[in-house]
Amino acid sequence: MKISYTLFLSLAFITILCSAITSVSAVGEPVKAMDNQSKVMYSVKFVCVPLVGPDKEEAFVPQNYSTVINVHNPYSHSISFLKKAVIAQSEDEQRGNISKFMKDALKPDQALSINCKDIVSLFNNTSSSIGDGFVVILSDEKLDVSSVYTTQSSIDVEYIQPNTPNTSDKLPDLTIKIVNFKPSCQTSQGCFVIVELKVTNLSGVPVNTPFNIKTNSDNGLSATQTIPFISGSTSQTVTAVLGPGNNCWDPDCQVDTFVDSSNIVIESDETNNKDSSTIIG
């Protein structure tokens, strides 16, 4: 729809205001985990075409096309969500790039503006010209999402309705369990803690990106291991050796372990990545 010049100025002011209160997840603030059974998805069209002549399909009139996507958290609690971008290409061209999902979050009543430069950054700034495509937003609760399309002569505003796809089994889900551990001070090198771990991917989706497992004892011993990959719906047994160092008994011995400790893998459930176990001394 075409909007009058007065409304254009009002919307421009609103867009600038939303940009001013844009927020990425605050440092140290917990991000609400997303349950893959309750996710909603927004597919938002973007058009980011610089001032050029007519394209070969004559789909665009020669002028500048720009898009700003506004995301608002209407709730009294913080919301986390995932976002990615997909570049659309012509039928006779190779399919466009798809960025990785990136995590973001908004505090209560905060808003975020995603402009063309932000969309480029989803591709690690490797695509200087992105043309048109979609920004995909996944959230565990409904958000207020709108898109503002501008050219030199017009402005259009579209309010995006969510859909609720069946996203189960679309993302991996890593868990870890301490099967057994044994403190030992029987060597001249010092004390060790031998920890047997079981890493499981509860989802049918494999993890092909290397991820870390970090295991700590309560007396300060630590070990980090890298798992190159894990197939879907499978488990791997890993042994962590902590030490040498001081005796773990003080008087009890506690061990904590974290899978994907560097937060590399985007999962359907981020709340089940830790396990703890204690031997009473």
Backbone as CSV, one residue per row, in Angstrom:
resi,resn,N_x,N_y,N_z,CA_x,CA_y,CA_z,C_x,C_y,C_z
1,MET,0.841,-1.189,0.000,0.000,0.000,0.000,0.876,1.239,0.000
2,LYS,0.417,2.307,-0.638,1.138,3.559,-0.658,0.760,4.365,0.573
3,ILE,1.726,5.057,1.155,1.498,5.800,2.380,1.852,7.252,2.135
4,SER,1.104,8.141,2.687,1.306,9.560,2.475,2.650,10.001,3.010
5,TYR,3.099,11.188,2.560,4.396,11.715,2.982,4.431,11.940,4.483
6,THR,3.304,12.394,5.057,3.257,12.614,6.511,3.477,11.319,7.260
7,LEU,2.790,10.265,6.821,2.959,8.976,7.472,4.366,8.453,7.266
8,PHE,4.954,8.761,6.103,6.335,8.364,5.838,7.279,8.936,6.900
9,LEU,7.093,10.241,7.218,7.957,10.849,8.219,7.750,10.217,9.579
10,SER,6.497,9.886,9.905,6.214,9.255,11.201,6.873,7.894,11.288
11,LEU,6.752,7.115,10.219,7.349,5.783,10.228,8.864,5.862,10.261
12,ALA,9.435,6.843,9.572,10.884,7.005,9.605,11.347,7.299,11.020
13,PHE,10.584,8.150,11.728,10.946,8.456,13.121,10.845,7.225,13.989
14,ILE,9.790,6.421,13.768,9.627,5.193,14.557,10.774,4.237,14.301
15,THR,11.185,4.125,13.030,12.292,3.238,12.691,13.577,3.669,13.376
16,ILE,13.841,5.009,13.367,15.039,5.518,14.039,14.968,5.248,15.531
17,LEU,13.772,5.429,16.123,13.601,5.186,17.553,13.842,3.722,17.884
18,CYS,13.323,2.832,17.027,13.545,1.402,17.263,15.020,1.066,17.171
19,SER,15.729,1.720,16.227,17.160,1.472,16.106,17.881,1.910,17.359
20,ALA,17.416,2.994,17.986,18.095,3.519,19.165,18.005,2.590,20.345
21,ILE,16.918,1.778,20.386,16.765,0.887,21.534,17.061,-0.551,21.156
22,THR,17.709,-0.746,19.995,18.093,-2.082,19.585,18.984,-2.718,20.633
23,SER,18.763,-4.018,20.879,19.574,-4.689,21.884,19.901,-6.092,21.468
24,VAL,21.157,-6.456,21.589,21.562,-7.846,21.529,21.546,-8.357,22.954
25,SER,21.498,-9.663,23.105,21.420,-10.225,24.452,22.447,-9.595,25.380
26,ALA,21.968,-9.072,26.512,22.842,-8.372,27.443,23.857,-9.329,28.035
27,VAL,25.049,-8.776,28.348,26.119,-9.590,28.898,25.678,-10.166,30.239
28,GLY,25.802,-11.485,30.392,25.482,-12.127,31.657,24.012,-12.411,31.871
29,GLU,23.133,-11.953,30.957,21.708,-12.205,31.147,21.344,-13.564,30.577
30,PRO,20.643,-14.411,31.331,20.263,-15.718,30.801,19.284,-15.578,29.658
31,VAL,19.464,-16.415,28.647,18.586,-16.399,27.482,17.615,-17.541,27.598
32,LYS,16.350,-17.258,27.435,15.321,-18.277,27.583,15.480,-19.351,26.513
33,ALA,15.525,-20.605,26.921,15.692,-21.711,25.981,14.437,-21.900,25.160
34,MET,14.610,-22.335,23.909,13.490,-22.506,23.016,13.153,-23.978,22.873
35,ASP,11.905,-24.312,23.111,11.415,-25.671,22.987,10.985,-25.893,21.549
36,ASN,11.519,-26.930,20.903,11.225,-27.115,19.490,9.775,-27.468,19.225
37,GLN,8.987,-27.777,20.266,7.583,-28.055,20.059,6.750,-26.775,20.025
38,SER,7.291,-25.647,20.456,6.492,-24.430,20.568,7.028,-23.289,19.714
39,LYS,7.981,-23.548,18.847,8.564,-22.475,18.052,7.573,-21.930,17.030
40,VAL,7.692,-20.642,16.781,6.994,-20.008,15.673,8.058,-19.457,14.734
41,MET,7.681,-19.338,13.468,8.646,-18.908,12.455,8.076,-17.727,11.680
42,TYR,8.949,-16.766,11.404,8.607,-15.629,10.558,9.528,-15.656,9.343
43,SER,8.948,-15.634,8.154,9.722,-15.519,6.915,9.450,-14.138,6.336
44,VAL,10.465,-13.265,6.415,10.292,-11.857,6.061,11.054,-11.566,4.772
45,LYS,10.344,-11.104,3.762,10.977,-10.753,2.493,11.853,-9.524,2.666
46,PHE,13.085,-9.568,2.114,13.910,-8.373,2.078,14.302,-8.058,0.633
47,VAL,14.449,-6.777,0.341,14.919,-6.303,-0.960,15.989,-5.258,-0.683
48,CYS,17.216,-5.555,-1.038,18.343,-4.658,-0.812,19.091,-4.506,-2.134
49,VAL,18.563,-3.673,-2.999,19.116,-3.497,-4.337,19.587,-2.057,-4.486
50,PRO,20.880,-1.818,-4.745,21.382,-0.445,-4.913,20.860,0.177,-6.199
51,LEU,21.163,1.436,-6.380,20.684,2.181,-7.551,21.382,1.664,-8.799
52,VAL,20.687,0.865,-9.594,21.246,0.277,-10.809,20.200,0.346,-11.912
53,GLY,20.601,-0.056,-13.107,19.673,-0.118,-14.222,18.752,-1.311,-14.085
54,PRO,17.857,-1.526,-15.044,16.915,-2.649,-14.951,17.644,-3.979,-14.972
55,ASP,17.167,-4.945,-14.144,17.764,-6.281,-14.147,17.262,-7.042,-15.362
56,LYS,17.892,-8.192,-15.619,17.581,-8.900,-16.862,16.159,-9.448,-16.895
57,GLU,15.572,-9.700,-15.722,14.194,-10.179,-15.691,13.193,-9.025,-15.663
58,GLU,13.718,-7.770,-15.539,12.879,-6.579,-15.454,11.903,-6.674,-14.281
59,ALA,12.381,-7.284,-13.174,11.535,-7.406,-11.986,11.532,-6.124,-11.171
60,PHE,12.614,-5.327,-11.283,12.736,-4.105,-10.503,12.828,-2.889,-11.422
61,VAL,12.059,-1.856,-11.076,12.215,-0.559,-11.744,13.545,0.033,-11.283
62,PRO,14.343,0.648,-12.172,15.650,1.177,-11.775,15.545,2.252,-10.682
63,GLN,15.881,1.907,-9.458,15.998,2.826,-8.334,16.534,2.040,-7.136
64,ASN,16.663,2.715,-6.014,17.211,2.060,-4.822,16.090,1.405,-4.023
65,TYR,16.304,0.127,-3.660,15.338,-0.592,-2.840,16.000,-0.934,-1.504
66,SER,15.309,-0.648,-0.417,15.872,-0.900,0.907,14.802,-1.490,1.819
67,THR,15.251,-2.270,2.809,14.340,-2.946,3.734,14.833,-2.770,5.159
68,VAL,13.912,-2.510,6.068,14.186,-2.551,7.496,13.153,-3.469,8.130
69,ILE,13.626,-4.467,8.879,12.743,-5.402,9.587,12.767,-5.044,11.063
70,ASN,11.601,-4.776,11.634,11.493,-4.435,13.050,10.949,-5.622,13.837
71,VAL,11.622,-5.956,14.932,11.210,-7.057,15.812,11.014,-6.483,17.205
72,HIS,9.852,-6.725,17.796,9.514,-6.168,19.110,9.114,-7.294,20.062
73,ASN,9.648,-7.241,21.281,9.270,-8.179,22.337,8.136,-7.557,23.147
74,PRO,6.893,-8.057,23.026,5.764,-7.439,23.728,5.563,-7.952,25.153
75,TYR,6.455,-8.815,25.627,6.235,-9.483,26.911,6.989,-8.803,28.048
76,SER,6.691,-9.261,29.255,7.349,-8.728,30.453,8.569,-9.551,30.834
77,HIS,8.960,-10.487,29.999,10.165,-11.284,30.221,11.022,-11.261,28.954
78,SER,12.293,-11.589,29.115,13.215,-11.600,27.983,12.892,-12.746,27.036
79,ILE,13.162,-12.522,25.765,12.896,-13.518,24.726,14.175,-13.706,23.908
80,SER,14.550,-14.957,23.664,15.648,-15.249,22.739,15.080,-15.802,21.446
81,PHE,15.806,-15.607,20.367,15.347,-16.098,19.076,16.543,-16.343,18.167
82,LEU,16.303,-17.045,17.080,17.319,-17.316,16.063,16.955,-16.567,14.795
83,LYS,17.974,-16.145,14.060,17.712,-15.463,12.795,18.748,-15.905,11.764
84,LYS,18.327,-16.013,10.523,19.233,-16.310,9.417,18.704,-15.619,8.176
85,ALA,19.525,-15.575,7.139,19.134,-14.953,5.874,19.330,-15.939,4.734
86,VAL,18.442,-15.851,3.744,18.489,-16.705,2.561,18.429,-15.797,1.339
87,ILE,19.409,-15.903,0.452,19.439,-15.084,-0.766,18.698,-15.814,-1.887
88,ALA,17.791,-15.113,-2.557,17.044,-15.691,-3.676,17.752,-15.378,-4.987
89,GLN,17.777,-16.355,-5.886,18.387,-16.178,-7.202,17.372,-16.527,-8.281
90,SER,17.674,-16.128,-9.499,16.804,-16.448,-10.634,16.796,-17.949,-10.891
91,GLU,15.795,-18.399,-11.617,15.619,-19.828,-11.864,16.820,-20.432,-12.581
92,ASP,17.472,-19.663,-13.464,18.586,-20.188,-14.250,19.938,-19.968,-13.572
93,GLU,19.935,-19.512,-12.323,21.176,-19.270,-11.604,21.340,-20.282,-10.474
94,GLN,22.583,-20.399,-9.999,22.840,-21.247,-8.848,22.098,-20.699,-7.631
95,ARG,21.567,-21.611,-6.818,20.786,-21.190,-5.655,21.612,-20.301,-4.737
96,GLY,20.951,-19.339,-4.086,21.634,-18.349,-3.267,22.159,-18.915,-1.962
97,ASN,23.045,-18.155,-1.347,23.643,-18.569,-0.072,22.616,-18.559,1.050
98,ILE,22.850,-19.404,2.048,22.031,-19.468,3.254,22.969,-19.272,4.438
99,SER,22.704,-18.270,5.241,23.571,-18.016,6.391,23.279,-19.011,7.505
100,LYS,24.188,-19.092,8.462,23.931,-19.873,9.654,22.965,-19.115,10.560
101,PHE,22.260,-19.861,11.406,21.414,-19.216,12.402,22.293,-18.480,13.411
102,MET,21.888,-17.284,13.761,22.555,-16.496,14.789,21.587,-16.261,15.942
103,LYS,22.108,-16.346,17.169,21.275,-16.106,18.343,21.166,-14.610,18.622
104,ASP,19.986,-14.201,19.070,19.783,-12.829,19.496,18.746,-12.845,20.610
105,ALA,18.570,-11.724,21.300,17.624,-11.664,22.411,17.170,-10.237,22.632
106,LEU,15.985,-10.105,23.200,15.424,-8.807,23.546,14.892,-8.855,24.970
107,LYS,15.168,-7.807,25.722,14.578,-7.652,27.045,13.118,-7.214,26.900
108,PRO,12.360,-7.181,27.997,10.949,-6.793,27.905,10.751,-5.447,27.207
109,ASP,9.852,-5.438,26.226,9.437,-4.237,25.496,10.547,-3.624,24.656
110,GLN,11.649,-4.315,24.460,12.690,-3.804,23.572,12.375,-4.162,22.124
111,ALA,13.008,-3.448,21.200,12.820,-3.667,19.768,14.166,-3.707,19.066
112,LEU,14.169,-4.345,17.919,15.383,-4.521,17.125,15.082,-4.162,15.683
113,SER,15.963,-3.417,15.046,15.862,-3.136,13.611,16.934,-3.925,12.868
114,ILE,16.532,-4.631,11.832,17.451,-5.395,10.982,17.423,-4.740,9.604
115,ASN,18.524,-4.048,9.242,18.564,-3.384,7.940,19.430,-4.182,6.969
116,CYS,19.630,-3.628,5.783,20.376,-4.358,4.754,21.805,-4.656,5.195
117,LYS,22.427,-3.714,5.900,23.788,-3.930,6.386,23.818,-5.073,7.405
118,ASP,22.786,-5.157,8.243,22.712,-6.243,9.222,22.541,-7.596,8.527
119,ILE,21.776,-7.608,7.453,21.572,-8.857,6.708,22.888,-9.325,6.098
120,VAL,23.673,-8.380,5.558,24.997,-8.729,5.029,25.866,-9.331,6.127
121,SER,25.761,-8.789,7.351,26.591,-9.285,8.452,26.239,-10.716,8.839
122,LEU,25.030,-11.174,8.537,24.671,-12.568,8.811,25.505,-13.529,7.964
123,PHE,26.039,-13.032,6.861,26.932,-13.824,6.011,28.398,-13.501,6.316
124,ASN,28.658,-12.979,7.522,30.017,-12.592,7.933,30.624,-11.573,6.970
125,ASN,29.739,-10.736,6.406,30.155,-9.664,5.498,30.885,-10.174,4.257
126,THR,30.618,-11.437,3.883,31.266,-12.015,2.694,30.472,-11.744,1.420
127,SER,29.205,-11.334,1.566,28.376,-11.036,0.398,28.082,-9.549,0.377
128,SER,28.804,-8.802,-0.451,28.628,-7.346,-0.480,27.298,-6.960,-1.101
129,SER,26.809,-7.760,-2.060,25.528,-7.497,-2.709,24.626,-8.708,-2.482
130,ILE,23.509,-8.486,-1.793,22.647,-9.616,-1.434,21.351,-9.636,-2.221
131,GLY,21.011,-8.547,-2.924,19.818,-8.536,-3.759,18.551,-8.674,-2.953
132,ASP,17.856,-9.797,-3.111,16.634,-10.020,-2.364,16.598,-11.451,-1.856
133,GLY,15.709,-11.698,-0.926,15.585,-13.023,-0.323,14.699,-12.947,0.907
134,PHE,15.037,-13.752,1.918,14.229,-13.822,3.125,15.117,-13.792,4.369
135,VAL,14.634,-13.116,5.407,15.165,-13.273,6.746,14.205,-14.185,7.502
136,VAL,14.740,-15.254,8.076,13.931,-16.233,8.804,14.190,-16.066,10.294
137,ILE,13.132,-15.911,11.073,13.231,-15.731,12.522,12.494,-16.871,13.206
138,LEU,13.180,-17.558,14.110,12.580,-18.631,14.912,12.531,-18.191,16.371
139,SER,11.369,-18.327,16.987,11.211,-17.939,18.386,10.324,-18.955,19.082
140,ASP,10.418,-19.005,20.416,9.530,-19.914,21.144,8.220,-19.242,21.515
141,GLU,8.097,-17.934,21.257,6.848,-17.222,21.485,6.654,-16.223,20.358
142,LYS,5.398,-15.815,20.156,5.106,-14.867,19.091,5.711,-13.503,19.401
143,LEU,6.225,-12.869,18.365,6.806,-11.534,18.457,6.030,-10.586,17.545
144,ASP,6.243,-9.289,17.731,5.723,-8.298,16.782,6.785,-8.089,15.708
145,VAL,6.471,-8.468,14.484,7.443,-8.370,13.390,6.799,-7.601,12.240
146,SER,7.487,-6.591,11.748,7.016,-5.830,10.592,8.207,-5.536,9.688
147,SER,7.919,-5.273,8.435,8.966,-4.911,7.479,8.576,-3.610,6.792
148,VAL,9.569,-2.761,6.604,9.376,-1.467,5.952,10.210,-1.452,4.681
149,TYR,9.537,-1.304,3.523,10.215,-1.308,2.223,10.193,0.118,1.673
150,THR,11.359,0.645,1.309,11.437,2.018,0.827,12.154,2.087,-0.516
151,THR,11.710,3.021,-1.335,12.416,3.441,-2.545,12.476,4.968,-2.502
152,GLN,12.987,5.578,-3.574,13.021,7.037,-3.589,11.631,7.644,-3.594
153,SER,10.636,6.887,-4.053,9.311,7.474,-4.271,8.201,6.868,-3.425
154,SER,8.494,5.835,-2.635,7.400,5.195,-1.904,7.913,4.502,-0.658
155,ILE,6.978,4.174,0.223,7.268,3.372,1.400,6.080,2.443,1.646
156,ASP,6.360,1.188,1.848,5.334,0.190,2.136,5.661,-0.465,3.467
157,VAL,4.628,-0.722,4.269,4.798,-1.388,5.555,3.970,-2.665,5.550
158,GLU,4.588,-3.756,5.972,3.891,-5.038,6.030,4.081,-5.646,7.418
159,TYR,2.972,-6.082,8.011,3.023,-6.754,9.307,3.045,-8.260,9.054
160,ILE,4.074,-8.921,9.580,4.344,-10.313,9.258,3.623,-11.224,10.238
161,GLN,2.851,-12.151,9.688,2.157,-13.132,10.518,3.042,-14.364,10.702
162,PRO,3.057,-14.933,11.900,3.896,-16.117,12.137,3.226,-17.385,11.639
163,ASN,4.025,-18.389,11.407,3.471,-19.729,11.229,4.161,-20.656,12.207
164,THR,3.582,-21.794,12.429,4.097,-22.741,13.423,4.441,-24.050,12.728
165,PRO,5.618,-24.098,12.110,6.024,-25.324,11.409,6.335,-26.428,12.393
166,ASN,6.324,-27.643,11.905,6.753,-28.773,12.725,8.265,-28.794,12.722
167,THR,8.862,-28.161,13.723,10.317,-28.031,13.749,10.992,-29.148,14.527
168,SER,10.220,-30.131,15.016,10.860,-31.207,15.761,11.838,-31.931,14.851
169,ASP,12.966,-32.282,15.390,14.022,-32.990,14.672,14.695,-32.138,13.603
170,LYS,14.500,-30.801,13.635,15.163,-29.928,12.687,16.523,-29.471,13.200
171,LEU,16.720,-29.527,14.518,17.972,-29.105,15.127,18.508,-30.242,15.984
172,PRO,19.829,-30.339,16.150,20.388,-31.365,17.040,20.093,-31.041,18.498
173,ASP,20.274,-32.020,19.354,20.058,-31.829,20.792,21.086,-32.670,21.546
174,LEU,22.144,-32.032,22.022,23.235,-32.719,22.709,22.965,-32.791,24.208
175,THR,23.240,-33.946,24.783,23.192,-34.117,26.233,24.463,-34.837,26.674
176,ILE,24.752,-34.775,27.966,25.936,-35.443,28.501,25.611,-36.016,29.868
177,LYS,26.205,-37.170,30.176,25.988,-37.833,31.454,27.312,-38.367,31.987
178,ILE,27.543,-38.150,33.270,28.711,-38.728,33.930,28.354,-40.169,34.300
179,VAL,28.975,-41.114,33.613,28.696,-42.530,33.866,29.398,-42.987,35.142
180,ASN,30.656,-42.556,35.307,31.437,-42.973,36.470,32.657,-42.057,36.579
181,PHE,33.155,-41.858,37.789,34.434,-41.170,37.928,35.145,-41.662,39.174
182,LYS,36.489,-41.563,39.124,37.302,-42.127,40.191,38.483,-41.203,40.483
183,PRO,38.520,-40.594,41.675,39.711,-39.841,42.079,40.826,-40.807,42.493
184,SER,42.057,-40.425,42.187,43.187,-41.289,42.526,44.418,-40.450,42.823
185,CYS,45.090,-40.760,43.919,46.358,-40.108,44.275,47.443,-41.158,44.471
186,GLN,47.447,-42.166,43.616,48.333,-43.312,43.786,49.645,-43.162,43.032
187,THR,49.888,-42.013,42.378,51.118,-41.852,41.604,51.959,-40.727,42.201
188,SER,53.253,-40.737,41.842,54.157,-39.699,42.322,53.934,-38.367,41.620
189,GLN,53.182,-38.375,40.518,52.938,-37.152,39.759,51.890,-36.265,40.413
190,GLY,51.094,-36.789,41.314,50.011,-36.028,41.936,48.698,-36.771,41.816
191,CYS,47.615,-36.049,42.022,46.282,-36.664,42.010,45.599,-36.458,40.663
192,PHE,44.807,-37.454,40.267,44.042,-37.420,39.033,42.580,-37.738,39.343
193,VAL,41.696,-37.303,38.419,40.301,-37.747,38.448,39.979,-38.275,37.053
194,ILE,39.637,-39.559,36.979,39.295,-40.202,35.711,37.763,-40.210,35.596
195,VAL,37.234,-39.568,34.539,35.788,-39.395,34.392,35.323,-40.057,33.096
196,GLU,34.386,-40.988,33.219,33.799,-41.626,32.034,32.502,-40.892,31.695
197,LEU,32.400,-40.407,30.454,31.273,-39.577,30.021,30.533,-40.245,28.858
198,LYS,29.239,-39.986,28.788,28.428,-40.453,27.662,27.761,-39.246,27.015
199,VAL,28.123,-38.967,25.764,27.552,-37.856,24.997,26.496,-38.421,24.055
200,THR,25.308,-37.839,24.065,24.208,-38.329,23.242,23.605,-37.188,22.442
201,ASN,23.298,-37.470,21.174,22.526,-36.558,20.337,21.100,-37.105,20.280
202,LEU,20.193,-36.469,21.003,18.818,-36.958,21.085,18.046,-36.759,19.787
203,SER,18.531,-35.880,18.932,17.864,-35.579,17.668,18.387,-36.489,16.561
204,GLY,17.589,-36.624,15.516,18.043,-37.362,14.342,18.942,-36.548,13.433
205,VAL,19.138,-35.269,13.757,19.973,-34.382,12.941,21.419,-34.476,13.421
206,PRO,22.372,-34.802,12.547,23.777,-34.922,12.984,24.400,-33.579,13.291
207,VAL,25.477,-33.609,14.075,26.300,-32.427,14.323,27.616,-32.655,13.594
208,ASN,27.846,-31.905,12.534,29.056,-32.067,11.729,30.110,-31.019,12.049
209,THR,29.806,-30.140,13.007,30.752,-29.112,13.447,31.444,-29.573,14.728
210,PRO,32.766,-29.494,14.810,33.446,-29.890,16.060,32.948,-29.064,17.249
211,PHE,32.775,-29.726,18.384,32.328,-29.049,19.596,33.130,-29.581,20.778
212,ASN,33.137,-28.808,21.863,33.965,-29.130,23.026,33.155,-29.729,24.166
213,ILE,33.853,-30.525,24.965,33.350,-30.997,26.250,34.325,-30.512,27.310
214,LYS,33.832,-29.806,28.310,34.669,-29.317,29.394,34.248,-29.985,30.688
215,THR,35.225,-30.549,31.398,34.960,-31.262,32.649,35.820,-30.655,33.751
216,ASN,35.198,-30.326,34.887,35.881,-29.690,36.013,35.639,-30.476,37.286
217,SER,36.626,-30.461,38.181,36.431,-30.963,39.541,36.397,-29.772,40.483
218,ASP,35.796,-29.960,41.674,35.613,-28.826,42.573,36.909,-28.365,43.233
219,ASN,38.023,-29.064,42.999,39.308,-28.591,43.529,40.143,-27.902,42.455
220,GLY,39.533,-27.578,41.313,40.206,-26.761,40.314,40.818,-27.500,39.143
221,LEU,40.711,-28.821,39.088,41.223,-29.562,37.933,40.243,-29.429,36.767
222,SER,40.767,-29.420,35.529,39.912,-29.205,34.367,40.503,-29.875,33.141
223,ALA,39.635,-30.299,32.235,40.061,-30.872,30.955,39.030,-30.520,29.896
224,THR,39.518,-30.179,28.698,38.636,-29.864,27.574,38.979,-30.789,26.415
225,GLN,37.950,-31.398,25.848,38.135,-32.313,24.720,37.280,-31.859,23.553
226,THR,37.746,-32.134,22.341,37.009,-31.763,21.137,36.442,-33.013,20.476
227,ILE,35.146,-32.978,20.209,34.473,-34.063,19.495,34.290,-33.606,18.056
228,PRO,34.854,-34.309,17.068,34.800,-33.833,15.677,33.387,-33.797,15.111
229,PHE,32.552,-34.802,15.458,31.170,-34.848,14.968,30.436,-35.922,15.759
230,ILE,29.103,-35.894,15.661,28.288,-36.966,16.221,27.071,-37.138,15.321
231,SER,26.765,-38.369,14.984,25.614,-38.649,14.124,24.314,-38.442,14.894
232,GLY,23.202,-38.420,14.157,21.905,-38.270,14.788,21.492,-39.529,15.528
233,SER,20.839,-39.343,16.688,20.286,-40.439,17.486,21.352,-41.464,17.873
234,THR,22.547,-40.994,18.217,23.628,-41.888,18.627,24.302,-41.335,19.886
235,SER,25.150,-42.180,20.483,25.909,-41.797,21.672,27.373,-42.124,21.471
236,GLN,28.228,-41.385,22.168,29.658,-41.649,22.182,30.136,-41.663,23.628
237,THR,31.084,-42.576,23.931,31.697,-42.628,25.255,33.053,-41.939,25.212
238,VAL,33.278,-41.051,26.147,34.502,-40.260,26.200,35.072,-40.360,27.609
239,THR,36.406,-40.452,27.704,37.074,-40.475,29.004,37.870,-39.191,29.182
240,ALA,37.587,-38.475,30.257,38.304,-37.244,30.580,39.261,-37.515,31.732
241,VAL,40.500,-37.070,31.593,41.515,-37.235,32.638,41.828,-35.852,33.199
242,LEU,41.464,-35.621,34.450,41.721,-34.353,35.117,42.969,-34.481,35.979
243,GLY,43.907,-33.575,35.811,45.119,-33.622,36.606,46.364,-33.667,35.738
244,PRO,47.542,-33.755,36.426,47.699,-33.928,37.871,47.453,-32.625,38.643
245,GLY,47.128,-32.792,39.921,46.871,-31.640,40.766,46.637,-32.074,42.196
246,ASN,45.935,-31.236,42.940,45.664,-31.532,44.342,44.611,-32.620,44.487
247,ASN,44.501,-33.119,45.686,43.519,-34.149,46.004,42.110,-33.589,45.861
248,CYS,41.235,-34.320,45.169,39.860,-33.873,44.958,39.024,-33.964,46.237
249,TRP,39.403,-34.834,47.154,38.620,-35.029,48.385,38.782,-33.807,49.287
250,ASP,37.633,-33.134,49.589,37.732,-31.939,50.446,36.456,-31.659,51.274
251,PRO,35.787,-32.499,51.987,36.070,-33.934,52.022,35.405,-34.707,50.888
252,ASP,34.399,-34.073,50.202,33.746,-34.748,49.085,34.472,-34.411,47.785
253,CYS,34.123,-35.106,46.732,34.698,-34.835,45.412,33.556,-34.674,44.416
254,GLN,33.448,-33.496,43.826,32.380,-33.218,42.857,32.977,-32.943,41.484
255,VAL,32.302,-33.464,40.465,32.720,-33.255,39.076,31.544,-32.687,38.296
256,ASP,31.806,-31.656,37.485,30.812,-31.074,36.581,31.311,-31.209,35.153
257,THR,30.402,-31.467,34.231,30.789,-31.576,32.825,29.777,-30.849,31.954
258,PHE,30.274,-30.263,30.867,29.444,-29.453,29.971,29.718,-29.894,28.537
259,VAL,28.671,-30.215,27.792,28.820,-30.505,26.375,28.526,-29.236,25.584
260,ASP,29.260,-29.031,24.492,29.210,-27.793,23.710,29.476,-26.608,24.624
261,SER,30.579,-26.703,25.378,30.908,-25.684,26.377,31.229,-24.331,25.743
262,SER,31.621,-24.326,24.473,31.900,-23.063,23.778,30.678,-22.506,23.063
263,ASN,29.527,-23.203,23.195,28.259,-22.743,22.625,28.337,-22.567,21.113
264,ILE,28.886,-23.599,20.446,29.044,-23.562,18.996,27.801,-24.077,18.285
265,VAL,27.191,-25.121,18.828,26.085,-25.817,18.171,24.760,-25.176,18.575
266,ILE,23.936,-24.835,17.603,22.581,-24.354,17.873,21.675,-25.569,18.030
267,GLU,21.024,-25.692,19.189,20.258,-26.882,19.523,18.791,-26.552,19.771
268,SER,17.973,-27.578,19.714,16.557,-27.402,20.020,16.334,-27.195,21.506
269,ASP,17.244,-27.695,22.341,17.144,-27.516,23.788,18.540,-27.218,24.327
270,GLU,18.721,-26.022,24.859,20.032,-25.603,25.373,20.140,-25.800,26.888
271,THR,19.138,-26.434,27.504,19.110,-26.535,28.965,19.615,-27.873,29.501
272,ASN,19.944,-28.816,28.627,20.328,-30.162,29.075,21.777,-30.490,28.719
273,ASN,22.637,-29.479,28.739,24.032,-29.657,28.321,24.989,-29.838,29.485
274,LYS,24.486,-30.083,30.695,25.347,-30.158,31.866,24.950,-31.358,32.719
275,ASP,25.967,-31.947,33.383,25.708,-32.990,34.378,26.714,-32.847,35.518
276,SER,26.307,-33.226,36.700,27.166,-33.155,37.885,27.036,-34.452,38.658
277,SER,28.121,-34.787,39.373,28.109,-35.977,40.210,29.056,-35.752,41.384
278,THR,28.691,-36.298,42.539,29.487,-36.120,43.759,29.686,-37.466,44.447
279,ILE,30.941,-37.709,44.863,31.248,-38.845,45.723,31.468,-38.304,47.135
280,ILE,30.695,-38.831,48.067,30.801,-38.369,49.459,32.063,-38.961,50.095
281,GLY,32.880,-38.088,50.692,34.136,-38.547,51.294,33.940,-39.072,52.707
